[in-house]
Amino acid sequence: MGDNEDYCDVIEALKLLCPDAIPDYIRLIFMDTICANPDRHTNNFGLLRDTETGEFIGLAPNYDNNMALISRGYPAKASANDMLIALFNDVMDTHPEYRKFIPTVTEAMVSEVISKVGMKVRSKDILNIVMSRYELVR
């Protein structure tokens, strides 16, 4: 992909290389969107290969999330003009057939994850960040 980080172009490349990776890619960029991770360029995800055939078999496990959520402080409430939200919504407008891969997110789910992580954070602020971003995803 070189420097081309356009989500729709990545999806087109995945259609050729490894269509089975598309659902996980959609979930990956969805998670980046609601967790405010602006660093998901084409060098920050990968594909797995079958060790015997070399065939692409799926998306590699998620990595390099160090810029997400509160890494740069607690962000302000999201707006529809947020770049990540706009880019993700563009993908959903272009590929509505992929909406089925977006999970439902609830406050209870987010609160449970926050409590299991065990870090000292402003839990209510993180809950508000994630849920406000989630509400703007179409």
Salt bridges, closest charged atoms under 4 A:
GLU12 OE2 - LYS15 NZ 3.03
GLU12 OE2 - HIS95 NE2 3.88
ASP24 OD1 - ARG27 NH2 2.73
ASP32 OD2 - ARG40 NE 2.67
ASP39 OD1 - HIS41 NE2 3.53
ASP82 OD1 - ARG133 NH2 2.96
ASP93 OD1 - ARG99 NH2 3.53
ASP93 OD2 - ARG138 NH2 2.52
GLU97 OE2 - HIS95 ND1 3.14
GLU112 OE2 - LYS116 NZ 2.98
ASP125 OD2 - ARG122 NE 2.45
